[in-house]
């Protein structure tokens, strides 16, 4: 990947060093005053304090050196010592003509845990952000050259499954799973619709009926003991539910390498407990087993991580630690990223600290990328009309119907498929537009619009770029480079394109996609202004036409790359 900021900062650093000052750490920013320059360097003030000299004096010395470099059109000092930098047209053109947008492979493996679906329960709107953000972060890592493994880590072995199996046993006692003498399950029909109806019914009943709750706890233990019949029914439930979960994830263009779950971790728990005993970090506390994870400098109290309950049962934190143990044994990742609701911060703090204390992940970077909630346009949690939690499938259907209304009436073939692509773009772009940790309101009408910061707007503009290039190819027009900068619209686009590497690096560091979504909007809006002002296909000046077509091809390429990172498909037309 070509790195404009690296070139720019290296030039400023060298100029500082040529003036006999320390220029090791130089950061150049986009100018807050474009009328004064394209970029600015604000690091003179600290240097002035260090060298006990006037900042203006140091700034003028550095500027005199930079002015000798034809990379710059103009260099000037403003205020108490800010250096404004205007890039020469030739430098912008030369840089744009370097066709290098890839990154070298890195010998590092990042394991990403996101999605967090629960077996036998419908995916609801609360699952959306983890799937969207996690998938985009994985694709960003891949684009930057990292190896990745992704796992949705299914909730598949706890009390919810005990509740489902218990209720099924009461409704269908004749099923062979509950009758040791009957092994024929060919007549048993388990559908995802049945499971999605059974779980909320059983969950509510357990809250109201203490005896029912006790039965569910016993059923959960029978499942976790792999009791014949009960375990066979669980396998059937897993098969049905995973198929439904995968269908929704496929619709979201979200793909996992692994579909492991708590059940896989549960099998590792005995081995983990033996390992932890050798580490001598487990303590008894009121009959339970815990790991102390608090630190002296904690501003808030961090309770011990509960490992084994007083009744001998394991918890989510136990299987979470067992999952880390298993991943380290099998995959040896350099980093593990968890994308989950930010309200799980305490849980991951405890697990990460326990993992480090147990020397499971001494050289591994553990990251909790917590996210805020998605609410309705009224600022309240998304609900169905009857007040229940909205299923993700229903939300996507509503957004798709809204997109269908906005599609060009002349589009008759593939209309349904195109509307679905638009709906996914609307949902994904809106989901990743705010900072990851920020709560946000999803307004269906607003985010399906073809104007403004929306997925459909980005897609419409990208398709128009592709259409322009296709027409140029049909006319036999050649475009292999940018020859010159002909107006401010060209220049603005080239300056924005220079930021690409910086944006990707910033997004990777923050584990948030908002910089990419904002950049996409800024680049696309700039291109649309450029497109409106320049009549490209009928331009009589061949050099201008070639430059504008090549510039279009660059913007189209970058849009396509970034949309793919966000897991947004570009339809053939709109």
C-alpha positions in Angstrom: 0.0 0.0 0.0 1.3 3.4 -0.9 1.5 5.6 2.2 1.2 9.3 1.5 1.4 10.4 5.1 4.6 8.4 5.6 6.2 10.3 2.7 5.0 13.6 4.0 6.0 13.0 7.6 9.4 11.7 6.5 10.0 14.9 4.5 9.1 17.1 7.5 11.2 15.0 9.9 14.2 15.3 7.6 13.8 19.1 7.3 13.7 19.3 11.1 16.8 17.2 11.4 18.6 19.2 8.7 18.0 22.2 11.0 19.7 20.3 13.8 16.6 19.5 15.8 15.1 16.2 17.0 12.5 15.2 14.3 12.0 11.6 15.2 8.3 11.8 16.1 6.5 13.8 13.5 2.7 13.8 12.9 1.2 15.7 10.1 -2.6 16.4 10.0 -5.1 17.4 7.5 -5.4 21.2 7.6 -8.1 22.7 9.7 -7.8 25.7 7.4 -7.8 24.4 3.8 -7.4 28.0 2.6 -4.0 28.1 4.2 -2.8 24.6 3.1 -3.6 21.0 2.5 -1.8 19.8 5.7 -0.4 21.2 8.9 2.4 20.4 11.3 1.8 21.5 14.9 4.8 20.1 16.6 7.0 23.2 16.7 5.8 24.4 20.1 7.1 21.4 22.1 10.4 21.8 20.2 10.6 25.5 21.1 10.3 24.6 24.8 12.9 21.8 24.5 15.4 24.1 22.7 14.5 27.3 24.5 14.0 29.2 21.3 11.1 31.1 19.7 8.7 28.8 17.9 8.4 31.2 15.0 12.2 31.1 14.6 12.3 27.3 14.5 9.3 27.2 12.2 10.9 29.6 9.7 14.1 27.6 9.7 12.2 24.4 8.9 10.0 26.1 6.3 13.1 27.4 4.4 14.3 23.8 4.0 10.9 22.5 2.9 10.5 25.2 0.3 13.5 23.7 -1.6 11.5 20.4 -2.2 9.4 20.5 -5.3 7.0 18.1 -3.5 5.5 21.2 -2.1 3.7 24.0 -3.9 3.8 26.2 -0.9 5.0 26.1 2.7 4.2 28.8 5.2 4.1 29.6 8.9 0.9 30.7 10.7 0.1 31.8 14.2 2.7 31.0 16.9 4.5 28.4 14.7 2.1 26.2 12.8 3.5 25.0 9.5 1.1 24.9 6.6 1.9 22.5 3.7 0.4 22.7 0.2 1.3 19.8 -2.0 2.3 20.4 -5.6 0.1 19.2 -8.4 2.9 17.1 -9.8 3.4 15.3 -6.5 -0.3 14.5 -6.3 -0.4 13.2 -9.8 2.7 11.1 -9.5 1.4 9.6 -6.3 -2.0 8.8 -7.7 -0.5 7.0 -10.7 1.2 4.5 -8.4 -1.2 1.5 -8.6 -0.5 -0.1 -5.2 -3.4 -0.7 -2.9 -2.4 -4.0 -1.2 -0.6 -4.9 2.0 2.1 -7.4 2.4 1.2 -10.6 4.3 2.0 -10.6 8.0 3.0 -13.6 10.0 0.4 -12.9 12.8 -2.8 -14.6 13.5 -5.8 -12.7 14.9 -8.7 -14.8 16.3 -12.0 -13.0 16.2 -15.0 -14.0 18.4 -18.2 -12.4 17.3 -21.9 -13.1 16.4 -22.8 -14.8 19.7 -25.9 -16.5 18.5 -27.9 -18.7 20.9 -29.1 -22.1 19.7 -32.9 -22.6 19.7 -33.5 -18.9 19.9 -34.2 -16.5 17.1 -31.5 -14.0 16.2 -32.8 -10.6 17.3 -31.7 -7.0 16.6 -29.3 -7.2 19.5 -27.2 -9.7 17.5 -26.8 -7.3 14.6 -23.9 -5.2 15.7 -21.7 -8.0 16.8 -22.1 -9.7 13.4 -21.6 -6.5 11.4 -18.7 -5.1 13.3 -17.0 -8.4 13.8 -17.2 -9.4 10.1 -15.9 -6.0 9.0 -13.0 -6.1 11.5 -12.1 -9.6 10.2 -12.1 -8.4 6.6 -10.1 -5.3 7.6 -7.5 -7.6 9.2 -7.4 -9.8 6.1 -7.0 -6.8 3.8 -4.1 -5.5 6.0 -2.3 -8.8 5.6 -3.2 -10.5 8.9 -4.3 -14.2 9.1 -7.6 -14.6 10.8 -9.8 -17.2 12.3 -13.4 -16.4 13.2 -15.8 -18.2 15.5 -19.4 -17.3 16.4 -19.1 -19.1 19.8 -22.7 -20.4 20.0 -24.6 -20.4 23.2 -25.6 -24.0 23.0 -25.2 -25.9 26.3 -26.6 -23.9 29.2 -30.0 -23.6 30.9 -31.8 -22.2 27.8 -31.3 -25.6 26.2 -32.4 -27.4 29.4 -35.6 -25.3 29.3 -36.3 -26.1 25.6 -35.7 -29.9 26.1 -37.8 -29.9 29.3 -40.8 -28.2 27.5 -40.5 -30.6 24.5 -40.5 -33.6 26.9 -43.8 -32.3 28.4 -45.4 -31.6 25.0 -44.2 -34.7 23.2 -43.5 -37.4 25.9 -44.0 -40.0 23.1 -40.8 -38.9 21.3 -38.1 -41.6 21.4 -35.6 -39.2 23.0 -37.6 -39.6 26.3 -38.4 -43.3 25.8 -35.4 -45.7 26.2 -37.3 -48.5 24.4 -38.0 -46.5 21.3 -35.0 -45.6 19.1 -36.9 -44.5 15.9 -37.0 -40.8 15.5 -38.0 -40.8 11.8 -41.4 -39.4 12.6 -40.1 -36.6 14.8 -40.4 -33.1 13.2 -38.4 -30.4 14.8 -38.6 -27.0 13.1 -36.9 -23.7 13.9 -40.4 -22.2 14.3 -41.2 -24.7 17.0 -37.9 -24.0 18.9 -38.5 -20.3 18.7 -41.9 -20.7 20.2 -40.9 -23.1 22.9 -38.0 -21.2 24.4 -39.8 -18.0 25.4 -42.7 -20.0 26.7 -40.4 -22.2 28.8 -38.3 -19.2 29.9 -41.4 -17.3 31.2 -42.8 -20.4 32.9 -39.5 -20.9 34.7 -39.7 -17.4 36.1 -43.3 -18.0 37.4 -43.0 -21.7 38.5 -40.2 -22.6 40.9 -40.8 -26.4 40.4 -40.5 -26.0 36.7 -37.2 -24.1 37.1 -35.9 -26.9 39.3 -36.9 -29.4 36.6 -35.1 -27.3 33.9 -31.9 -27.3 36.1 -32.1 -31.0 36.4 -32.6 -31.4 32.6 -29.6 -29.1 31.9 -27.5 -31.4 34.1 -28.8 -34.5 32.2 -27.8 -32.8 29.0 -24.3 -31.8 30.3 -23.9 -35.4 31.5 -24.5 -36.5 27.9 -27.4 -38.7 28.9 -28.5 -40.9 25.9 -31.7 -39.6 24.3 -31.5 -36.1 25.9 -28.1 -35.6 24.2 -29.5 -37.1 20.9 -32.3 -34.6 21.0 -29.8 -31.8 21.6 -27.9 -32.8 18.5 -31.1 -32.6 16.5 -31.9 -29.2 17.9 -28.3 -28.1 17.1 -28.7 -29.3 13.5 -32.0 -27.4 13.0 -31.0 -24.2 14.8 -27.5 -23.9 13.3 -29.0 -24.1 9.8 -31.4 -21.2 10.6 -28.6 -19.2 12.2 -26.3 -19.7 9.1 -29.1 -18.6 6.8 -29.4 -15.2 8.6 -25.6 -14.8 8.7 -25.4 -15.6 5.0 -28.0 -12.9 4.4 -25.8 -10.4 6.3 -22.8 -11.6 4.2 -21.2 -12.7 7.5 -19.1 -15.9 7.4 -17.4 -17.8 10.1 -14.5 -20.3 10.0 -15.8 -22.1 13.1 -19.3 -22.7 14.6 -18.0 -23.9 18.0 -19.9 -23.2 21.2 -20.0 -23.5 24.9 -20.5 -27.3 24.5 -17.0 -27.5 22.9 -15.6 -25.5 25.8 -17.4 -27.6 28.4 -15.5 -30.7 27.2 -12.2 -28.8 27.9 -13.1 -27.7 31.4 -11.7 -30.8 33.3 -8.3 -30.3 31.5 -8.4 -26.5 32.3 -9.1 -27.2 36.0 -6.1 -29.5 36.2 -4.0 -26.8 34.6 -5.3 -24.1 37.0 -4.6 -26.3 40.0 -1.0 -26.5 39.0 -0.8 -22.7 38.7 -2.0 -22.5 42.3 -4.3 -19.5 41.7 -7.7 -21.0 42.5 -9.1 -20.2 46.0 -12.0 -21.5 48.0 -14.8 -19.0 48.8 -17.9 -20.0 50.6 -17.8 -23.5 49.0 -17.1 -22.1 45.5 -13.9 -21.8 43.6 -12.7 -18.4 42.5 -9.7 -16.6 40.9 -8.8 -13.3 42.4 -8.4 -10.7 39.6 -8.5 -7.3 41.3 -5.6 -4.9 41.2 -4.4 -2.2 43.6 -4.9 0.6 41.1 -8.5 -0.4 40.1 -10.8 2.6 40.3 -13.9 0.3 40.5 -14.2 -2.9 42.4 -13.4 -6.0 40.3 -14.9 -9.1 42.0 -13.1 -12.5 41.8 -13.9 -14.6 38.8 -16.2 -17.4 39.8 -14.9 -20.6 38.4 -16.9 -23.4 40.1 -20.2 -22.8 41.9 -20.7 -24.2 45.4 -22.9 -27.0 43.9 -20.1 -28.0 41.6 -21.7 -26.3 38.5 -19.7 -24.3 35.9 -20.5 -20.9 34.7 -20.2 -18.8 31.5 -16.9 -17.4 32.8 -15.6 -21.0 33.2 -16.4 -22.0 29.6 -15.0 -18.6 28.4 -11.6 -19.4 30.1 -11.8 -22.9 28.8 -12.4 -21.6 25.3 -9.2 -19.4 25.6 -7.3 -22.5 26.8 -8.6 -24.5 23.8 -7.8 -21.8 21.3 -4.3 -21.4 22.6 -3.7 -25.1 22.4 -5.1 -25.5 18.9 -4.5 -22.3 17.1 -1.7 -20.3 19.0 -3.1 -16.9 18.0 -1.1 -13.7 18.5 -4.3 -11.7 19.4 -7.9 -12.6 20.3 -10.6 -10.0 19.7 -14.0 -10.3 21.3 -16.9 -8.2 19.7 -19.8 -8.1 22.2 -22.1 -5.7 23.9 -20.1 -3.2 26.0 -22.2 -4.2 29.0 -20.1 -7.3 29.2 -17.0 -5.3 30.0 -16.7 -6.7 33.6 -17.0 -10.3 32.4 -14.2 -9.9 29.9 -12.1 -7.9 32.4 -12.3 -10.8 34.8 -11.7 -13.5 32.2 -8.7 -11.7 30.6 -7.1 -11.1 34.0 -7.6 -14.7 35.0 -6.1 -15.8 31.7 -3.0 -13.7 32.2 -2.7 -14.7 35.8 -2.8 -18.4 34.7 -0.2 -17.7 32.1 -2.5 -18.9 29.4 -2.0 -15.8 27.2 1.3 -14.3 28.3 2.3 -13.0 24.9 -1.2 -12.7 23.5 -3.1 -9.4 23.1 -6.6 -9.9 24.4 -9.0 -7.2 23.1 -12.6 -6.6 24.1 -14.3 -4.5 21.4 -17.5 -3.6 23.1 -20.3 -1.9 21.3 -23.3 0.3 22.1 -26.9 -0.6 21.5 -29.0 -0.1 18.4 -32.3 1.6 19.1 -35.4 2.5 17.1 -35.9 6.0 15.6 -37.6 7.0 18.9 -34.4 6.3 20.8 -35.9 3.2 22.6 -34.9 -0.4 22.1 -36.2 -1.9 18.9 -39.5 -3.7 19.7 -42.3 -5.4 17.8 -45.8 -3.9 17.8 -46.7 -6.2 20.7 -43.7 -5.0 22.7 -41.4 -8.0 22.1 -37.8 -8.0 21.0 -37.7 -7.7 17.2 -36.3 -10.6 15.3 -33.4 -9.8 13.1 -35.1 -11.5 10.2 -38.2 -9.2 10.6 -36.0 -6.1 10.7 -34.2 -7.1 7.5 -37.6 -7.8 5.9 -38.9 -4.3 6.9 -35.8 -2.6 5.5 -36.0 -4.6 2.3 -39.6 -3.6 1.7 -38.7 0.1 2.2 -35.8 -0.3 -0.3 -38.2 -2.0 -2.8 -40.3 1.2 -2.8 -37.2 3.3 -3.7 -35.9 1.1 -6.6 -36.2 2.4 -10.1 -39.5 1.2 -11.6 -37.7 0.2 -14.8 -35.8 -2.5 -12.9 -37.9 -5.6 -13.3 -35.4 -8.5 -13.3 -33.5 -9.3 -10.1 -35.6 -6.7 -8.3 -36.0 -8.7 -5.2 -32.3 -9.6 -5.0 -31.2 -5.9 -5.6 -33.6 -4.7 -2.9 -32.1 -7.2 -0.5 -28.5 -6.0 -1.2 -29.7 -2.4 -0.6 -31.4 -3.4 2.6 -28.2 -5.0 3.9 -26.2 -2.0 2.8 -28.6 0.3 4.7 -28.4 -1.8 7.9 -24.7 -2.3 7.8 -23.7 1.2 6.9 -25.9 2.7 9.6 -24.6 0.2 12.1 -21.0 1.1 11.5 -21.4 4.8 10.9 -21.2 5.8 14.7 -18.2 5.0 16.8 -18.4 1.3 17.9 -19.1 2.2 21.6 -21.8 4.7 20.8 -25.5 3.9 21.1 -27.4 4.9 18.0 -31.0 5.2 16.6 -31.9 3.3 13.4 -34.4 5.2 11.3 -35.6 3.0 8.4 -36.7 5.9 6.2 -33.5 7.8 6.8 -31.0 5.0 6.3 -32.7 3.7 3.1 -32.5 7.1 1.5 -30.5 7.5 -1.7 -29.1 10.8 -0.4 -27.0 11.5 2.7 -24.8 9.2 4.8 -26.5 5.9 3.8 -25.5 2.6 2.3 -27.8 3.0 -0.7 -26.2 6.4 -1.5 -22.7 4.9 -1.5 -24.0 2.0 -3.6 -25.8 4.2 -6.1 -22.8 6.3 -6.6 -20.4 3.3 -7.0 -22.7 1.7 -9.6 -22.7 5.0 -11.5 -18.9 5.0 -11.5 -18.9 1.5 -12.9 -21.5 2.4 -15.5 -19.4 5.4 -16.7 -16.3 3.1 -17.0 -18.3 0.5 -18.9 -19.5 3.1 -21.4 -15.9 4.4 -21.8 -14.8 0.8 -22.5 -17.6 0.3 -25.0 -16.4 3.4 -26.8 -12.8 2.1 -26.9 -11.5 4.9 -24.7 -8.1 4.2 -23.0 -7.2 5.5 -19.6 -3.9 4.4 -18.1 -2.9 7.4 -16.0 -3.7 10.9 -14.7 -1.9 13.5 -16.9 -2.6 16.6 -14.8 -4.9 18.3 -12.4 -7.4 20.5 -14.3 -9.6 21.9 -11.6 -10.2 22.0 -7.8 -12.6 19.0 -8.1 -9.7 16.8 -9.3 -7.4 18.1 -6.6 -9.9 17.6 -3.8 -10.4 14.0 -4.9 -6.6 13.3 -5.0 -6.1 14.8 -1.6 -8.9 12.6 -0.1 -7.4 9.5 -1.8 -4.1 10.2 -0.1 -5.8 9.5 3.3 -6.7 5.9 2.6 -3.8 4.2 4.4 -4.2 6.5 7.4 -7.9 5.7 7.6 -7.4 2.0 7.5 -4.7 2.1 10.1 -6.8 4.3 12.4 -9.8 1.9 12.0 -7.5 -1.1 12.8 -6.1 0.6 15.9 -9.6 1.7 17.3 -11.4 -1.6 16.3 -14.1 0.7 15.0 -15.4 1.1 11.4 -16.7 4.7 11.7 -13.6 6.2 10.1 -14.1 4.0 7.1 -17.8 4.8 6.7 -17.1 8.5 7.1 -14.2 8.3 4.6 -16.5 6.4 2.1 -19.1 9.2 2.3 -16.5 11.9 2.0 -14.8 10.3 -1.0 -18.1 9.5 -2.7 -19.5 13.0 -2.2 -16.4 14.5 -3.5 -16.5 12.3 -6.6 -20.2 13.2 -7.2 -19.2 16.9 -7.2 -16.4 16.1 -9.6 -18.8 14.1 -11.8 -21.4 16.9 -11.9 -18.8 19.6 -12.9 -16.9 17.5 -15.6 -18.6 16.1 -18.7 -16.3 13.2 -19.1 -17.5 11.0 -21.9 -17.9 13.9 -24.4 -14.8 15.8 -23.3 -12.8 16.8 -26.5 -9.5 17.1 -24.8 -8.1 13.6 -24.8 -5.6 14.2 -21.9 -8.4 15.6 -19.7 -10.7 12.7 -20.6 -8.0 10.1 -19.8 -7.2 11.8 -16.5 -10.8 11.9 -15.4 -11.6 8.3 -16.5 -8.5 7.1 -14.6 -9.4 9.1 -11.6 -12.9 7.6 -11.7 -11.4 4.1 -11.9 -9.3 4.8 -8.8 -12.3 6.0 -6.8 -14.4 3.0 -8.0 -11.6 0.7 -7.0 -11.3 2.2 -3.5 -15.1 2.2 -3.0 -15.2 -1.4 -4.0 -12.4 -2.3 -1.6 -14.0 -0.5 1.4 -17.5 -1.8 0.7 -16.1 -5.3 0.7 -14.3 -4.7 4.0 -17.7 -3.6 5.4 -19.2 -6.8 3.9 -21.6 -4.8 1.6 -22.3 -6.3 -1.8 -22.5 -4.0 -4.8 -25.5 -4.9 -7.0 -25.3 -4.7 -10.8 -27.8 -1.9 -10.9 -30.3 0.2 -8.9 
